[in-house]
Amino acid sequence: MLMLIFPVLGSIYALVNHPTKRVYSLVTEVDRAIPFIKFFALPYGVWIFYIYACLVYFFFRDRTSYYRSLLLYTVCALTCYAIYTVFQTTVPRPEVTGNDVFSQLVRFIYHRDQPYNCFPSIHVFSSYMVMRMILTSPARNRWNASLISTMSLLIIVSTLFMKQHVILDAISGIAIVEFYWVVFFSLPALLAKRSAVKRRELQA
């Protein structure tokens, strides 16, 4: 039931996926040097199904990570939407030629999603989030950590090779996850640890 937050967030996303009075570009020379590779349309295109699959996995294997993921995704997404309303960016897209399956998939992705809502990248923050979650989960093992980390990294780099995002979009996506990770998890855990130490000292 908690995953019903996704269609709600999707509706909000659609409201801000358009140009504002001023649209910025964060394209750097490094971004221009990154080639367009249509084959990355596959990991890019399966992104949301991958996130859902990770959440379902967490639900059955590590309920704490499931709740944490939903919290992180929601606050990070809302933060992105707020940024989009005041700092809308765009990325120039290449002309896609050819009728092979990958070219058609790229055109479908480009048609379905407007070239806005780039900074920070939702693809990046969510993929990084599930990777961060599995690497700190008590349910982590070599198999699930390798699988989720590899897939997350593929999606992250696909945003660059698909020319959907630039490097600063990816960095900012990772940064907001780290920021809220500290706010919601690291800092409370540190404060609780210090409080426990003080209680033991008083009892001694």
TORKOL-4160 file (C-alpha; in steps of 0.2 Angstrom, whole numbers, padded with zeros to 4 digits, m for minus):
204
<pt num="1" X="0000" Y="0000" Z="0000"/>
<pt num="2" X="0014" Y="0012" Z="0004"/>
<pt num="3" X="0021" Y="0010" Z="m0014"/>
<pt num="4" X="0005" Y="0019" Z="m0020"/>
<pt num="5" X="0015" Y="0035" Z="m0017"/>
<pt num="6" X="0023" Y="0032" Z="m0034"/>
<pt num="7" X="0008" Y="0036" Z="m0044"/>
<pt num="8" X="0006" Y="0052" Z="m0033"/>
<pt num="9" X="0024" Y="0057" Z="m0036"/>
<pt num="10" X="0022" Y="0053" Z="m0055"/>
<pt num="11" X="0008" Y="0065" Z="m0056"/>
<pt num="12" X="0018" Y="0079" Z="m0047"/>
<pt num="13" X="0032" Y="0075" Z="m0059"/>
<pt num="14" X="0021" Y="0078" Z="m0074"/>
<pt num="15" X="0016" Y="0095" Z="m0068"/>
<pt num="16" X="0034" Y="0101" Z="m0067"/>
<pt num="17" X="0041" Y="0093" Z="m0083"/>
<pt num="18" X="0040" Y="0108" Z="m0094"/>
<pt num="19" X="0051" Y="0124" Z="m0097"/>
<pt num="20" X="0049" Y="0139" Z="m0085"/>
<pt num="21" X="0053" Y="0157" Z="m0090"/>
<pt num="22" X="0071" Y="0153" Z="m0090"/>
<pt num="23" X="0079" Y="0136" Z="m0094"/>
<pt num="24" X="0097" Y="0133" Z="m0089"/>
<pt num="25" X="0111" Y="0122" Z="m0097"/>
<pt num="26" X="0124" Y="0113" Z="m0086"/>
<pt num="27" X="0133" Y="0105" Z="m0101"/>
<pt num="28" X="0151" Y="0105" Z="m0099"/>
<pt num="29" X="0165" Y="0101" Z="m0111"/>
<pt num="30" X="0167" Y="0084" Z="m0103"/>
<pt num="31" X="0148" Y="0081" Z="m0106"/>
<pt num="32" X="0151" Y="0085" Z="m0124"/>
<pt num="33" X="0165" Y="0073" Z="m0125"/>
<pt num="34" X="0154" Y="0059" Z="m0119"/>
<pt num="35" X="0147" Y="0049" Z="m0134"/>
<pt num="36" X="0129" Y="0045" Z="m0137"/>
<pt num="37" X="0127" Y="0026" Z="m0136"/>
<pt num="38" X="0110" Y="0020" Z="m0140"/>
<pt num="39" X="0112" Y="0003" Z="m0132"/>
<pt num="40" X="0111" Y="0011" Z="m0115"/>
<pt num="41" X="0093" Y="0014" Z="m0119"/>
<pt num="42" X="0090" Y="m0004" Z="m0111"/>
<pt num="43" X="0096" Y="m0001" Z="m0093"/>
<pt num="44" X="0089" Y="0017" Z="m0094"/>
<pt num="45" X="0072" Y="0011" Z="m0100"/>
<pt num="46" X="0070" Y="m0003" Z="m0086"/>
<pt num="47" X="0074" Y="0009" Z="m0072"/>
<pt num="48" X="0057" Y="0011" Z="m0064"/>
<pt num="49" X="0054" Y="m0008" Z="m0065"/>
<pt num="50" X="0071" Y="m0011" Z="m0057"/>
<pt num="51" X="0067" Y="0001" Z="m0043"/>
<pt num="52" X="0051" Y="m0007" Z="m0039"/>
<pt num="53" X="0059" Y="m0024" Z="m0040"/>
<pt num="54" X="0072" Y="m0018" Z="m0027"/>
<pt num="55" X="0058" Y="m0012" Z="m0015"/>
<pt num="56" X="0049" Y="m0028" Z="m0016"/>
<pt num="57" X="0065" Y="m0037" Z="m0012"/>
<pt num="58" X="0068" Y="m0026" Z="0003"/>
<pt num="59" X="0050" Y="m0029" Z="0008"/>
<pt num="60" X="0053" Y="m0047" Z="0010"/>
<pt num="61" X="0071" Y="m0048" Z="0015"/>
<pt num="62" X="0074" Y="m0032" Z="0025"/>
<pt num="63" X="0058" Y="m0022" Z="0031"/>
<pt num="64" X="0069" Y="m0008" Z="0038"/>
<pt num="65" X="0077" Y="m0005" Z="0022"/>
<pt num="66" X="0060" Y="m0005" Z="0013"/>
<pt num="67" X="0053" Y="0008" Z="0024"/>
<pt num="68" X="0069" Y="0018" Z="0023"/>
<pt num="69" X="0069" Y="0017" Z="0004"/>
<pt num="70" X="0052" Y="0023" Z="0003"/>
<pt num="71" X="0056" Y="0038" Z="0014"/>
<pt num="72" X="0071" Y="0042" Z="0005"/>
<pt num="73" X="0063" Y="0041" Z="m0012"/>
<pt num="74" X="0049" Y="0052" Z="m0007"/>
<pt num="75" X="0059" Y="0066" Z="0001"/>
<pt num="76" X="0072" Y="0066" Z="m0013"/>
<pt num="77" X="0059" Y="0066" Z="m0027"/>
<pt num="78" X="0050" Y="0081" Z="m0018"/>
<pt num="79" X="0066" Y="0090" Z="m0017"/>
<pt num="80" X="0070" Y="0087" Z="m0035"/>
<pt num="81" X="0052" Y="0094" Z="m0040"/>
<pt num="82" X="0055" Y="0109" Z="m0029"/>
<pt num="83" X="0072" Y="0113" Z="m0038"/>
<pt num="84" X="0064" Y="0110" Z="m0055"/>
<pt num="85" X="0051" Y="0124" Z="m0052"/>
<pt num="86" X="0065" Y="0137" Z="m0048"/>
<pt num="87" X="0080" Y="0130" Z="m0058"/>
<pt num="88" X="0074" Y="0121" Z="m0073"/>
<pt num="89" X="0088" Y="0113" Z="m0084"/>
<pt num="90" X="0088" Y="0105" Z="m0101"/>
<pt num="91" X="0100" Y="0094" Z="m0111"/>
<pt num="92" X="0101" Y="0094" Z="m0130"/>
<pt num="93" X="0097" Y="0078" Z="m0138"/>
<pt num="94" X="0105" Y="0070" Z="m0153"/>
<pt num="95" X="0095" Y="0066" Z="m0169"/>
<pt num="96" X="0092" Y="0047" Z="m0168"/>
<pt num="97" X="0093" Y="0038" Z="m0185"/>
<pt num="98" X="0090" Y="0020" Z="m0189"/>
<pt num="99" X="0076" Y="0008" Z="m0186"/>
<pt num="100" X="0084" Y="m0005" Z="m0175"/>
<pt num="101" X="0076" Y="m0010" Z="m0159"/>
<pt num="102" X="0088" Y="0001" Z="m0149"/>
<pt num="103" X="0085" Y="0017" Z="m0160"/>
<pt num="104" X="0066" Y="0014" Z="m0158"/>
<pt num="105" X="0068" Y="0012" Z="m0139"/>
<pt num="106" X="0078" Y="0029" Z="m0138"/>
<pt num="107" X="0065" Y="0038" Z="m0148"/>
<pt num="108" X="0051" Y="0031" Z="m0137"/>
<pt num="109" X="0060" Y="0037" Z="m0122"/>
<pt num="110" X="0063" Y="0054" Z="m0129"/>
<pt num="111" X="0045" Y="0055" Z="m0134"/>
<pt num="112" X="0038" Y="0050" Z="m0118"/>
<pt num="113" X="0049" Y="0061" Z="m0107"/>
<pt num="114" X="0052" Y="0080" Z="m0111"/>
<pt num="115" X="0070" Y="0086" Z="m0110"/>
<pt num="116" X="0068" Y="0095" Z="m0094"/>
<pt num="117" X="0068" Y="0090" Z="m0075"/>
<pt num="118" X="0087" Y="0086" Z="m0077"/>
<pt num="119" X="0095" Y="0093" Z="m0061"/>
<pt num="120" X="0096" Y="0083" Z="m0050"/>
<pt num="121" X="0093" Y="0067" Z="m0059"/>
<pt num="122" X="0079" Y="0056" Z="m0052"/>
<pt num="123" X="0086" Y="0040" Z="m0062"/>
<pt num="124" X="0103" Y="0043" Z="m0053"/>
<pt num="125" X="0097" Y="0047" Z="m0035"/>
<pt num="126" X="0085" Y="0032" Z="m0035"/>
<pt num="127" X="0097" Y="0020" Z="m0042"/>
<pt num="128" X="0111" Y="0026" Z="m0030"/>
<pt num="129" X="0098" Y="0025" Z="m0016"/>
<pt num="130" X="0095" Y="0006" Z="m0018"/>
<pt num="131" X="0113" Y="0003" Z="m0020"/>
<pt num="132" X="0117" Y="0012" Z="m0004"/>
<pt num="133" X="0103" Y="0003" Z="0004"/>
<pt num="134" X="0109" Y="m0015" Z="0000"/>
<pt num="135" X="0127" Y="m0011" Z="0004"/>
<pt num="136" X="0121" Y="m0006" Z="0022"/>
<pt num="137" X="0108" Y="m0019" Z="0024"/>
<pt num="138" X="0109" Y="m0034" Z="0036"/>
<pt num="139" X="0102" Y="m0045" Z="0021"/>
<pt num="140" X="0117" Y="m0040" Z="0011"/>
<pt num="141" X="0127" Y="m0055" Z="0003"/>
<pt num="142" X="0139" Y="m0056" Z="m0012"/>
<pt num="143" X="0126" Y="m0060" Z="m0024"/>
<pt num="144" X="0113" Y="m0047" Z="m0021"/>
<pt num="145" X="0126" Y="m0033" Z="m0017"/>
<pt num="146" X="0134" Y="m0037" Z="m0034"/>
<pt num="147" X="0118" Y="m0038" Z="m0044"/>
<pt num="148" X="0110" Y="m0022" Z="m0037"/>
<pt num="149" X="0127" Y="m0012" Z="m0037"/>
<pt num="150" X="0130" Y="m0017" Z="m0055"/>
<pt num="151" X="0113" Y="m0013" Z="m0061"/>
<pt num="152" X="0112" Y="0004" Z="m0052"/>
<pt num="153" X="0129" Y="0009" Z="m0059"/>
<pt num="154" X="0123" Y="0004" Z="m0077"/>
<pt num="155" X="0108" Y="0015" Z="m0075"/>
<pt num="156" X="0118" Y="0029" Z="m0068"/>
<pt num="157" X="0130" Y="0029" Z="m0083"/>
<pt num="158" X="0116" Y="0026" Z="m0095"/>
<pt num="159" X="0109" Y="0044" Z="m0091"/>
<pt num="160" X="0125" Y="0051" Z="m0098"/>
<pt num="161" X="0127" Y="0040" Z="m0113"/>
<pt num="162" X="0108" Y="0042" Z="m0117"/>
<pt num="163" X="0111" Y="0061" Z="m0116"/>
<pt num="164" X="0096" Y="0063" Z="m0104"/>
<pt num="165" X="0108" Y="0070" Z="m0091"/>
<pt num="166" X="0124" Y="0078" Z="m0088"/>
<pt num="167" X="0138" Y="0075" Z="m0075"/>
<pt num="168" X="0131" Y="0088" Z="m0063"/>
<pt num="169" X="0114" Y="0080" Z="m0064"/>
<pt num="170" X="0122" Y="0064" Z="m0058"/>
<pt num="171" X="0132" Y="0072" Z="m0044"/>
<pt num="172" X="0118" Y="0081" Z="m0037"/>
<pt num="173" X="0107" Y="0066" Z="m0037"/>
<pt num="174" X="0120" Y="0056" Z="m0027"/>
<pt num="175" X="0122" Y="0072" Z="m0016"/>
<pt num="176" X="0104" Y="0073" Z="m0011"/>
<pt num="177" X="0103" Y="0054" Z="m0006"/>
<pt num="178" X="0119" Y="0057" Z="0005"/>
<pt num="179" X="0112" Y="0073" Z="0013"/>
<pt num="180" X="0095" Y="0064" Z="0018"/>
<pt num="181" X="0105" Y="0049" Z="0023"/>
<pt num="182" X="0114" Y="0059" Z="0036"/>
<pt num="183" X="0098" Y="0068" Z="0041"/>
<pt num="184" X="0087" Y="0053" Z="0043"/>
<pt num="185" X="0099" Y="0039" Z="0048"/>
<pt num="186" X="0117" Y="0043" Z="0052"/>
<pt num="187" X="0114" Y="0058" Z="0063"/>
<pt num="188" X="0100" Y="0050" Z="0073"/>
<pt num="189" X="0110" Y="0035" Z="0076"/>
<pt num="190" X="0125" Y="0045" Z="0082"/>
<pt num="191" X="0114" Y="0055" Z="0094"/>
<pt num="192" X="0106" Y="0039" Z="0100"/>
<pt num="193" X="0124" Y="0032" Z="0103"/>
<pt num="194" X="0130" Y="0047" Z="0112"/>
<pt num="195" X="0114" Y="0047" Z="0123"/>
<pt num="196" X="0117" Y="0029" Z="0127"/>
<pt num="197" X="0135" Y="0032" Z="0132"/>
<pt num="198" X="0129" Y="0047" Z="0144"/>
<pt num="199" X="0116" Y="0036" Z="0152"/>
<pt num="200" X="0129" Y="0023" Z="0156"/>
<pt num="201" X="0141" Y="0036" Z="0163"/>
<pt num="202" X="0127" Y="0042" Z="0174"/>
<pt num="203" X="0123" Y="0025" Z="0180"/>
<pt num="204" X="0141" Y="0022" Z="0184"/>
